[in-house]
Amino acid sequence: MHGGSNNSSNNSLNSSNNSLNGGGGGGNNFGTLNSRIKKATPLPTTIAKKNAQPLLNAYGIPISSGTISRGGKNSSFDLTDKIRVCVRKRPLNKNELRRGESDITELAGKRTLVINEQKTKVDLTRYIERHAFTFDDVFDSHVTNEEVYKRTAAPLVDYIFTGGKATCFAYGQTGSGKTYTMLNEKNGLYVLAAGDIFSMLNHPDYVNIIPHVSFYEIYQGQLYDLLNARKKLFAREDGKQQVCIAGLTEYECFSVDDLMKIFGHGNNVRSTGATGANADSSRSHAILQICLKDKSKKMSVFGKFSFIDLAGSERGADRGDADRQTRMEGSEINKSLLALKECIRALDQVSKHTPFRQSKLTQVLKDSFIGNSKTCMIATVSPNSGSCEHTLNTLRYADR
Ligand SMILES: Nc1ncnc2c1ncn2[C@@H]1O[C@H](COP(=O)(O)OP(=O)(O)OP(=O)(O)O)[C@@H](O)[C@H]1O
């Protein structure tokens, strides 16, 4: 599909300087990419706002303001909501089981998660303090990524085909399942969403829509291009207050396979930490974006989906005894997660002022918080007793 668009002057992945298969540019080796995948001309990344279209799904069918179809009968994403906050608990892992740790998390109904905190009185008698949190949805440890997708990101795929900006965040403690949920190469939300996006693009109405993929990370308030050897990037606001990331690499992408190859490359760059900085990916925020551009309108942005695997939330508390580098990382993570919470609160309260300038993370995601945007936050928690404090912090953060 969209094969006709491939003969433009963009830089092919398989040729010349900007080839990902060798040479300059990214200078990377990640196997032979499909020759159709092309590096798009670096953009001034203007964010189009020609999206005041009626809420129709990919097939021109109006999307009702109530529960919508794509998620099937289990979907409860109401597209009149700007934001949806869900919680997912992972199963106890082998180490936790070996240590004899118990599962202190308990689902109470469909939307409430209870934490049974083990406490000891001054007279050494033990007791359980129960903390209940209610969210838009709660996913138990046996729930699959496919089910999580149906109840979180799937309705947002419809939304980006109406010209909207959709964002899914995974927030939580290191090891709680953020990457497993969002950026898992087998069935992370981005793979499942891509499946739906590419099948919607088969419809003749979307013959002019070309998906462009970018993948970058934010580490210590600095942007790094994961599709171009972690080149430093700079975000700027243009005269129309639209935030552009100058020189961000984007690839045109025509199938889920294409997307997975591009992602696999970026993920490899991320985990190997080409510059030596940030050896630990849990200390950076990773942002994968699928941007639908309309070639009949000078490649203006039609819709956009951002998948964000946030840095481990407990990293924001790295202080005290930690070395200087770790403390600086901690304070930057803390700043960005607090700014994110403020922006989400503003979105939730339909506030006129969104404090997106408070951190690099919220600055580059400005269009996720204003205008025609919908956001889904998935807070991931570890169920073991040893993670109780972090789990409570995660749930308090996500609690609205
Ligand atoms: N829902 C789940 N079901 C089964 N296994 C899971 C689930 N969630 C996470 N895991 C497993 O738990 C481990 C940690 O998960 P993951 O790497 O996604 O954590 P994370 O929150 O992204 O951590 P980090 O911040 O270090 O990147 C992985 O081995 C993953 O496969």
The ligand as an SDF file (V2000), in Angstrom:
LIG
                    3D

 31 33  0  0  0  0  0  0  0  0999 V2000
    2.1340   -8.3680   32.8670 N   0  0  0  0  0  0  0  0  0  0  0  0
    3.2360   -9.1330   32.8320 C   0  0  0  0  0  0  0  0  0  0  0  0
    3.1480  -10.4610   32.6300 N   0  0  0  0  0  0  0  0  0  0  0  0
    4.2590  -11.2260   32.6220 C   0  0  0  0  0  0  0  0  0  0  0  0
    5.5140  -10.7570   32.7690 N   0  0  0  0  0  0  0  0  0  0  0  0
    5.6690   -9.4510   32.9660 C   0  0  0  0  0  0  0  0  0  0  0  0
    4.5460   -8.5640   32.9920 C   0  0  0  0  0  0  0  0  0  0  0  0
    4.9950   -7.3310   33.2010 N   0  0  0  0  0  0  0  0  0  0  0  0
    6.3400   -7.4140   33.2750 C   0  0  0  0  0  0  0  0  0  0  0  0
    6.7400   -8.6770   33.1360 N   0  0  0  0  0  0  0  0  0  0  0  0
    8.1300   -9.1540   33.1970 C   0  0  0  0  0  0  0  0  0  0  0  0
    8.7650   -8.4370   34.2600 O   0  0  0  0  0  0  0  0  0  0  0  0
   10.0740   -8.0430   33.9000 C   0  0  0  0  0  0  0  0  0  0  0  0
   10.2510   -6.5260   34.0600 C   0  0  0  0  0  0  0  0  0  0  0  0
    9.3770   -5.8870   33.1370 O   0  0  0  0  0  0  0  0  0  0  0  0
    9.8030   -4.5950   32.3050 P   0  0  0  0  0  0  0  0  0  0  0  0
   11.1690   -4.7290   31.7490 O   0  0  0  0  0  0  0  0  0  0  0  0
    8.7020   -4.3210   31.3530 O   0  0  0  0  0  0  0  0  0  0  0  0
    9.8430   -3.5180   33.4700 O   0  0  0  0  0  0  0  0  0  0  0  0
   10.0420   -1.9530   33.3390 P   0  0  0  0  0  0  0  0  0  0  0  0
    9.0440   -1.3390   34.2390 O   0  0  0  0  0  0  0  0  0  0  0  0
   10.0280   -1.5280   31.9220 O   0  0  0  0  0  0  0  0  0  0  0  0
   11.4870   -1.7480   33.9500 O   0  0  0  0  0  0  0  0  0  0  0  0
   12.6170   -0.6580   33.5260 P   0  0  0  0  0  0  0  0  0  0  0  0
   12.1720    0.6360   34.1310 O   0  0  0  0  0  0  0  0  0  0  0  0
   13.8330   -1.2320   34.1550 O   0  0  0  0  0  0  0  0  0  0  0  0
   12.7090   -0.5980   32.0470 O   0  0  0  0  0  0  0  0  0  0  0  0
   10.3120   -8.5200   32.4850 C   0  0  0  0  0  0  0  0  0  0  0  0
   11.0010   -9.7500   32.5430 O   0  0  0  0  0  0  0  0  0  0  0  0
    8.9170   -8.7360   31.9510 C   0  0  0  0  0  0  0  0  0  0  0  0
    8.8800   -9.7470   30.9730 O   0  0  0  0  0  0  0  0  0  0  0  0
  1  2  1  0
  2  3  1  0
  2  7  2  0
  3  4  2  0
  4  5  1  0
  5  6  2  0
  6  7  1  0
  6 10  1  0
  7  8  1  0
  8  9  2  0
  9 10  1  0
 10 11  1  0
 11 12  1  0
 11 30  1  0
 12 13  1  0
 13 14  1  0
 13 28  1  0
 14 15  1  0
 15 16  1  0
 16 17  2  0
 16 18  1  0
 16 19  1  0
 19 20  1  0
 20 21  2  0
 20 22  1  0
 20 23  1  0
 23 24  1  0
 24 25  2  0
 24 26  1  0
 24 27  1  0
 28 29  1  0
 28 30  1  0
 30 31  1  0
M  END
$$$$
